Amino acid sequence: MSLLKKLFGGAKLDGAALARSANKQEYAQIELLATFAQPRPPHDAIEQQRWSRVLPRPYPETIALFQKEGWLIGSAGGLQTTATANPFVGIYQERLAAEKAEAMPKVRQALVARDISEALAIRRAYEARQPLGTASWTGEDPQLSHSALTRRILFLNHWLLAGISTQTSDWLKLYAAEQHLWGAFWQLPADEVPAAVQGELARPEMSGAEAAYWKAYQLVLFVENQETWQRCKGGDHVRRIEIAGAADDFTCDHCQAVLGKQYLVARVPELPHRECTSPRGCRCRYEPVLESLPD
């Protein structure tokens, strides 16, 4: 009888059990529910299809079931979780935080050992446990060259590191490699940045922790720009490269002057710009300009 109830919707869902379950179909329901912690409309058609593949029932039926259970209600912004559902969402969010806190040190240890393949395998295993195969804070699915670029950061010798001590340089490269491996950028709190690193990088207009963040960001951007240029140089489908990047109060006049300009691949300016005077460093990047095919 209980099986029939479950099949035909007679059984009530146990939100706390679903949030703690090891079965992806079960905890995927709470993952979906958590997306409505802030009011929002239902997902678009493509996203609904992705969710339907991992849920025990199609997306529309799952939403209707959540409403029947009193977990979702309509609001001015769309749908939103209720006071009944919020404890389940909280349990699930604590679980996600614990899984992240377990995975990140393992990746860091693998990078310290220069085992990039192991570090990437840990990331992929971590993301594979997520219902849609990716975490909310990580970057896009790694390409085949991802681990090679991460390795390049660890062994980088570039003028960006000129005048920096070996100890600080090694720490920065590890910091940059970790962020590249995850495909995400985050600024470490001051108590997680070695005092010697902060003392060496701090400037009157910027703390040592923030300066470390932007220097690591530049290292990642450099290897990615080099990879983009090499691919464009070696292919026959791109003849021009556009200079893109941030255009804000921290963009210097030199970088501002070249943003949006296009160059032949062989004549594109080297990045980062040595003339850049931004306290955050040069944030320009190469964007391939795809040639349109003839009719």
C-alpha positions in Angstrom: 0.0 0.0 0.0 2.8 2.4 0.9 4.4 1.8 -2.6 1.1 2.6 -4.3 0.8 5.8 -2.2 4.3 6.8 -3.2 3.6 6.1 -6.9 0.3 8.0 -7.0 1.3 10.9 -4.8 -0.4 9.8 -1.5 2.7 9.7 0.6 4.1 12.9 2.2 7.7 13.8 1.6 10.2 13.9 4.4 12.2 17.0 3.7 14.8 16.4 6.3 15.4 12.9 5.1 15.7 14.0 1.5 18.2 16.7 2.4 20.4 14.1 4.1 19.9 11.3 1.6 22.8 9.7 -0.3 20.4 9.1 -3.2 20.9 11.8 -5.8 17.3 11.7 -7.0 16.1 12.3 -3.5 18.4 15.2 -2.5 18.0 16.7 -6.0 14.5 17.6 -4.9 15.9 19.8 -2.0 18.5 21.3 -4.3 15.7 22.4 -6.6 13.6 23.6 -3.7 16.6 25.7 -2.5 16.7 27.6 -5.8 13.4 29.2 -4.6 14.8 30.4 -1.3 14.6 33.9 -2.9 11.4 34.6 -5.0 11.9 33.7 -8.6 9.8 32.4 -11.5 10.0 28.8 -12.6 13.1 27.7 -14.5 13.0 28.1 -18.3 12.2 25.1 -20.6 15.8 24.0 -21.1 16.6 24.1 -17.3 13.3 22.2 -16.6 14.5 19.5 -18.9 17.8 19.3 -17.1 16.1 19.0 -13.7 13.6 16.4 -15.0 16.5 14.1 -15.8 17.7 14.0 -12.2 14.4 14.2 -10.3 12.2 11.2 -9.6 9.3 12.9 -11.4 9.1 15.6 -14.1 9.9 19.2 -13.1 6.3 20.5 -13.4 5.0 17.6 -11.3 7.7 18.2 -8.7 6.8 21.9 -8.4 3.1 21.0 -8.0 4.1 18.4 -5.3 6.1 21.1 -3.5 3.1 23.4 -3.5 0.8 20.6 -2.3 3.2 19.8 0.5 3.2 23.5 1.5 6.8 24.0 0.6 6.3 26.5 -2.1 3.9 29.4 -2.5 3.3 32.1 -5.1 4.7 35.6 -4.5 5.2 38.8 -6.3 8.5 37.6 -7.7 7.3 34.1 -8.6 7.6 31.1 -6.3 9.2 31.1 -2.9 9.9 28.6 -0.2 7.7 28.6 2.9 8.6 28.6 6.6 7.8 24.8 6.5 10.5 24.2 3.8 13.2 26.5 5.0 14.5 24.1 7.7 15.1 21.4 5.0 16.8 24.0 2.8 19.0 24.9 5.8 20.0 21.3 6.4 20.9 20.9 2.7 22.9 24.1 2.6 24.9 23.0 5.6 25.5 19.7 3.8 26.8 21.6 0.7 29.1 23.7 2.9 30.5 20.6 4.6 31.2 18.9 1.2 32.9 22.0 -0.1 35.0 22.3 3.1 36.1 18.7 2.6 36.9 19.0 -1.1 38.9 22.2 -1.1 41.8 21.1 1.2 42.2 17.9 -0.8 42.6 19.9 -4.0 45.1 22.2 -2.3 47.1 19.3 -1.1 47.2 17.8 -4.6 48.4 21.1 -6.0 51.1 21.4 -3.4 52.3 17.9 -4.5 52.1 19.2 -8.2 49.6 16.4 -8.9 47.3 18.4 -11.1 45.5 15.4 -12.5 44.5 14.3 -9.0 43.4 17.8 -8.1 41.2 17.9 -11.2 39.8 14.5 -10.5 38.8 15.7 -7.0 37.0 18.7 -8.4 35.2 16.5 -11.0 34.1 13.9 -8.3 32.9 16.8 -6.1 30.8 18.3 -8.9 29.5 14.9 -10.0 27.7 14.6 -6.7 25.8 17.8 -7.4 22.4 17.1 -9.0 23.1 19.1 -12.2 26.8 18.2 -12.3 28.1 21.6 -11.2 28.3 23.6 -8.0 26.9 27.1 -7.8 30.3 28.6 -7.0 32.6 26.7 -9.5 33.3 27.6 -13.1 32.4 26.0 -16.3 33.1 22.3 -17.0 36.9 22.0 -17.4 38.2 21.7 -21.0 40.9 19.2 -22.0 43.6 21.8 -21.6 42.5 22.9 -18.1 45.0 20.8 -16.1 47.8 21.8 -18.4 47.1 25.5 -17.8 46.9 25.0 -14.1 50.3 23.3 -14.2 51.7 26.2 -16.2 50.7 28.6 -13.4 52.6 26.6 -10.8 55.8 26.8 -12.9 55.3 30.3 -14.2 58.3 32.6 -14.6 57.0 36.0 -15.8 57.7 39.7 -15.2 54.4 39.9 -13.2 56.4 38.3 -10.4 59.5 40.4 -10.9 60.8 41.9 -7.6 58.7 39.5 -5.5 60.5 37.1 -3.2 60.6 33.4 -4.0 58.4 32.5 -1.0 55.7 35.0 -1.9 55.9 34.1 -5.5 55.4 30.4 -4.8 52.5 31.2 -2.5 50.8 33.4 -5.2 51.2 30.7 -7.8 49.6 28.1 -5.6 46.8 30.6 -4.8 46.3 31.3 -8.5 46.5 27.6 -9.5 43.8 26.7 -6.9 41.4 29.3 -8.2 42.1 28.3 -11.8 41.5 24.7 -11.0 38.1 25.5 -9.5 37.3 28.0 -12.3 36.4 30.6 -9.7 37.9 33.6 -7.9 37.6 34.5 -4.3 39.5 36.8 -2.0 41.0 35.1 1.0 40.4 36.7 4.4 43.5 38.4 5.8 44.0 35.7 8.4 44.5 33.1 5.6 47.1 35.1 3.8 50.7 34.8 5.3 51.8 37.9 7.1 55.0 38.0 5.0 53.0 37.9 1.8 50.7 40.7 3.0 53.7 42.8 4.1 55.4 42.4 0.7 52.4 43.1 -1.4 50.5 45.7 0.6 50.3 49.3 -0.8 48.9 52.5 0.6 45.8 52.2 -1.5 45.3 48.4 -1.1 45.6 45.8 1.7 48.0 42.9 1.4 45.1 40.4 1.1 43.4 42.3 -1.7 46.7 42.9 -3.5 47.4 39.1 -3.3 44.0 38.4 -4.9 44.6 40.7 -7.8 48.1 39.4 -8.4 46.8 35.8 -8.5 44.0 36.9 -10.8 46.6 38.4 -13.2 48.6 35.1 -13.2 45.5 33.2 -14.2 44.5 35.7 -16.8 48.0 35.6 -18.3 48.0 31.9 -18.9 44.5 32.0 -20.3 45.4 34.8 -22.7 48.4 32.9 -23.8 46.3 29.8 -24.5 43.8 31.9 -26.4 46.5 33.5 -28.6 48.2 30.1 -29.3 44.9 28.6 -30.4 44.1 31.5 -32.6 47.6 31.5 -34.1 47.5 27.8 -34.9 44.0 27.8 -36.4 42.6 29.0 -39.7 39.2 30.2 -38.5 40.3 33.3 -36.6 42.2 36.2 -38.2 41.6 38.9 -35.6 41.5 39.2 -31.9 39.6 41.8 -29.9 40.8 43.3 -26.6 38.1 43.0 -24.0 38.0 43.6 -20.3 36.7 45.6 -17.4 35.8 49.2 -18.0 35.4 50.7 -14.6 36.9 53.2 -12.2 40.0 51.0 -11.9 40.7 50.7 -15.6 43.8 52.8 -16.5 43.9 55.2 -19.5 46.1 52.9 -21.5 43.8 49.8 -21.1 40.7 52.0 -21.7 42.2 53.2 -25.0 42.5 49.6 -26.5 39.3 48.1 -25.2 37.1 46.9 -28.1 39.8 47.3 -30.7 40.5 44.4 -33.0 43.9 43.3 -34.3 45.3 40.8 -36.6 46.4 37.7 -34.6 50.1 38.3 -35.4 49.9 42.0 -34.4 47.8 41.9 -31.3 49.4 43.7 -28.3 51.0 41.5 -25.7 48.9 41.1 -22.5 49.2 42.1 -19.8 50.0 45.6 -20.8 53.3 46.7 -19.3 52.0 50.3 -19.4 49.0 49.5 -17.3 48.9 51.7 -14.1 45.8 50.2 -12.5 46.2 49.3 -8.8 44.4 46.0 -9.8 46.7 45.3 -12.7 45.9 44.8 -16.3 42.6 42.9 -16.7 42.4 42.9 -20.5 41.8 39.6 -22.2 41.9 38.3 -25.8 38.5 37.5 -27.4 38.7 35.7 -30.8 36.7 37.3 -33.6 35.1 34.5 -35.5 35.0 34.9 -39.3 31.6 34.6 -40.9 31.2 31.8 -43.4 30.2 32.7 -47.0 26.6 31.9 -48.0 
